[in-house]
Amino acid sequence: MKNNKQRLFEIMSRVDPSFNPNNEQDIIDDILSLNEGISDIMDKLINYGKKGLLTASIVLAVAFSSIAQQQSKSNEIIRVGNELLQTNEKQMVYAFMVAIATESTTLSMENNKINDAGAFKEIALHYENLRDGKTTQPLSENAMSYLKNMVNIYKNLDKDTVDYFIKLGMNIHHK
């Protein structure tokens, strides 16, 4: 039995023969093909979300795109994208953020950058709580600035690496 997303992909394939349901890259390219700016990208993201066609991979790819980076809108894209995703897809985005924040914490500690490590740990705990459905507090200004830098560092990851971090992040539990 097919799920709703599979049925929607089939419908999209019939409406637009060039649409490849097995290639999320088509959706990513369509969203990022706009030259008007971030508001148009957000509108397209929302439109795909309303159709049920968004995945965690698509949200992360758009969030880490160069246009999102240039306009410092990655966090907003992740927030809006997550509102449109199904629960399991949201958890994948949160898991990715937990993993890269935890990795950044470890690297900061290894380099004796205690302030950096503290900010990354705050980010990791924040996204871990979101992933686990727990109440969170807004990130501090310091953590928000590190989050923006963290997103820049990880923006060019390939899909296999993103998938690795998602799997890793699903199994990280801080105390």
N, C-alpha and C positions, 0 to 999 in steps of 0.2 A: 504494500500500500504506500502510495506517495504522500509525502507531507506537503503542507501548503507552499513552502518555498520551492519545492520541486515542480509543483503545478504552476506556480507563477513564472518560473524559468521557462517552462514549456510554452506558456502563453506568450511571453516576451519573444521567444524564438519564432513563433508564428507571426507575430505582429512585425517584428524586425528580423528578417532572415540572417542578417549579419551578426545578431546577438548570439554569443556563445555562452550557454548556461554553465559550462564547465570551466569558464575562464573569468574569474572575478576581475581580471585586468581590464576587460571591456567596460565594466562599470566604473572602475577607477579612472580609466582614460576619459570616459564620457564626463565624469564629474570634474576632472581637472582640465578638460579641453576649453573651459571658459576663460576668456581673457578679461572679463569685466571686473573681477576682484573676488574677495572672500565672501561677500554677501550672496553672489550668484552660486558659488560653490556650496555654501550652506543651504541655499534653496534646493539645489540638486540633491544634496545629501538627504535633506528632509523628504523630498519627493520619492527617492528610492526607499527610504525608510517606511514611508506610508504604504508603499507597494509591497513591503515585506522582503525586499531584495538585499538589504544590508547584512553584512557579516562583520565580525570583528576584524578580519583581515582588511576589508575595504575601509573601515573607519580608521584603522591605524595607518594604512597607506596614504589616505587623504590627509590625516593629521600630520604625518611626517613628510609631506610633499614640500617642495621648495617654496611654493606660493604661501602655504600656511606658515612656514618658518619665517619668510620675509615679513609677513604681516603679524607675527607673534600671535597666531590664532589656533595653534595646535591644541591647547588645553580646551578651548571653546569647542573645537570640532569633536574632541573626545567626549566632552560633556553632552553635546547635542546628539552626537552619534549614539552614545550609550542610552539616551532616553528613547531612541528609536529601535534599539536592538532587543531581541528576545533575551530572557534572563541568562540562558547559557552562553550566549554571545557576549553579554555584558561581562560575565565572569571571566571570559577569555581576555578581554581588554584589561580588566583589573589585574588578572594574573600576570599579564605581560608587564604591567607597570610595577607590580610587586617584585618581579624577577629583576628587572633592570635597576630598580631602586636598591634592592638588596645587593646586587653586583656592584653598584656604585658605592654603597656603604663599605663593602669589603675592600674595594680598591682605595678608597679614601683612608681607611684605617691602616692599610699596608703602607701608605705614603705619609702617615702621621698627620693627616688633615682632619683633625677632630671635629672642627666646626662643619666641614663638608659632610662628614660621616653622620653627624647629628641630624642635619637637614635631610639627607637621603633616607635615614632611618625613619624620620617622621613621615616622609612620602610613602615608604614601604608599608608602614603600619596603617596609614590612611587608606591606601588602596587594598590592603589585606582586609581591613574592616568592611570596605565596600564589597569586596569579593565574597565575603562571608555573611553579608546581609546585616552587619552590625552598624550601630549608630556611629557617625564620625563627626569630628569637629572640623571646621575649615582649616586649611593649611595656613601656617604662619607666613608672613611676607617673605621671610628668609627662605622657607621651604619652597614657596612659589617661585622665587627667582632661581633656585636650584632646579626645580622641575622644568622650567623653560630651557635651561642649559642642558639638562638631561635629555630632553626630547631632541635637541639639536644633535647631540652625540649619536643617538640611535636612529636617526631619520633615514639612513641609507641601508638598513638591514634588508637582506633578501628574505623571501617567504619562509625558507627552511629555518633560518635563524630566528625569525619571529615565532614560528611554530615551536621551536626549541624553548624559547623564553616563556611562551604560554604554558607549555607542559611543566617547565621548572616552577613557574609561579603558582601553579595549582597546588604544588606540594610544599610550599614554604609557609611555615607557621612560626611567627615570632612569639616570644613570651612577654 
